[in-house]
Amino acid sequence: MKHFFALSLLATLAVSGNHAIAQANVTENQSTVVYVDAQLGSDGNSGAQSSPFKTIQAGVNKANAINQAGVGVKVMVNPGVYREFVNIGNYKVTNATFTLQAAVTGTAIIAGSDVLTGWSQAGAIYSRSWINQSLCSVPPGWPTNFAPIALHTEMFFVNGTPLTQVTSYGDLRPGTFYTNNSYAVVHIYPPTGTNMQTAVIEAATRPQTLIAVSRTNLVLRGLVFEHAANCINTSGVAINSSTNVLLDSLQAYWNNWGGIGVFSSNFVTVQNSVSSYNGGVGFQGTKDQNILFNFNESDYNNWRGAQAAFYDWGMGGTKLFQTHTGAIQNHFSYNNQAQGLWFDTDNKNITISNSTLSGNLLAALQIERNEGPLKLQGSSLCGSGSGINVLTSSNLTIQNNTFYNNGGTNKYQAEIYIAGQAGGKIINDWQTGQVYDLFTTGMVLSGNTFENAAAGQLVFGTYLSGNDWTNFATTLNSSNNIWYDPLATNSFKIVNGHVVALAGWQGAVQTDFSSAWQVPTTSPTAPCAAPAPSYADFAVSVDSGNYAMASGKAVATVRVNSFGYGQVALQTAGLPSGVTATLSQQSITSGAATLTLTSSSTAVAQKVPITLWATSGSRVHSVTFYVQVVPV
């Protein structure tokens, strides 16, 4: 799955488009080194190379004492699995650099899980005692109309393979587990063919793997972070209120929600890093300044949210909130069950360049509630729910990009979709307090290629009307674009739902007259293609978390995406009396099926959770959504 990168960080400025973006500038010339070795070390040792510590925390504690005396220090972590929480701590500001580094990149694993033994067997089910983990709280301001499975933190792995959580004993099947909090017991149904006498069973127990607070001149390099039992909208690795931070060649996998988060920090570089297969979001950040993301990848995230049909709030490949001055360069986000890359609220002075965002369930790129300026250039946005989804954001430049095969998902189905809050949206600049009354205005479209590839797609779409549409259309500056749909020339959905051809689009916006409707000269398929996954799997989704019956029916679109996997069987569970379910296809590899829920006169008016099961061999995924039943 991973791209492999080599990069040297020496300068204080990275040139991105026409902007100079400040970044970390860390001098690593430490001669003092503290060593850690999980196999050969002891926390009673000195930390010398011949006498290493056993735990990373012991090494960090000694290194902190050295660093706080104004001496640069490096903690070198030898290969091994370190089942601990590492607190780098809150210390006084120092110009001396502190580095925590794997001796060999990718071989020092900080795990939030422990190995569990002592299982008893009853048929195919294995059980043992388990410490109850309470449900997470819903973050303030978030919706509450999603299934509670998204608020769980339990994760179990058998020989490195994650099991799918179910919420009742009767739902157990190969590849799943169930935690019974009433009896403080966990039950697992291992994948078919598992030798449980020799299997390694890991359970996520710690909510974080590493935290750093108020640090200066900090480097983390080459480490792997996995299995944090972290709550919704939190990260397993958190860098808080820190300055001059370099995160280099890190990997974050299979954490319950976020992988790596940077919050309220300044002059930060994240490079050569991968944050994938996390339950919510790969990389996240809030209120950061002067931040550079360069050569990073975030794929296959939001499996936990997807269990509750929860795709569009605080999840996806990479989500940045209230970022002031930053650059995303050479970024890759593939096959996330949400957005690929998302800038949400009060982001300004941002450049996104040379990036590939492909195969994401919702928008490849979402730009939402931002005063700008923001610029997207030289990037490929492909095969996602929409190419770019712009919601109530101003001063956005979209230049020299390729948009291909986006849409056709029954929601925001276009290469470029303009949406947002009717009547505008008021936001505040978190630094200056300046108030912005935002509309989608001041957009520049130049030199892009917009190409559809399947029926049901649009090159442009919007639901704006009235003044919202007028504000957009009269301030748009568009030129030298290529637009194309091989199946329909009327592919621009403009104001009031009108679908028109290029000339109709040009007349509606009174710009873009230098653009053309033609087959692009260069095929976009190669740059759009995702690399082979490191973990063969499939995903299942529905197009909403909540449905209401009309005339006794509710219709859901089900999608299965296979990532190196085979045929998937679909079935529903939890149907109340008087309600039936019909699937247009009961077996699918990759593609869409229609699920029709029908009530009868004997049905009871109520809101009920329905679960859709997707099974292939011993691999199981589920998605739970709500249906408002209305009897016929």
Summary of the structure (lengths in Angstrom):
residues: 632
radius of gyration: 25.2
end to end distance: 49.4
largest distance: 79.1
contacts: 2407
relative contact order: 0.08
helix: 8%
strand: 44%
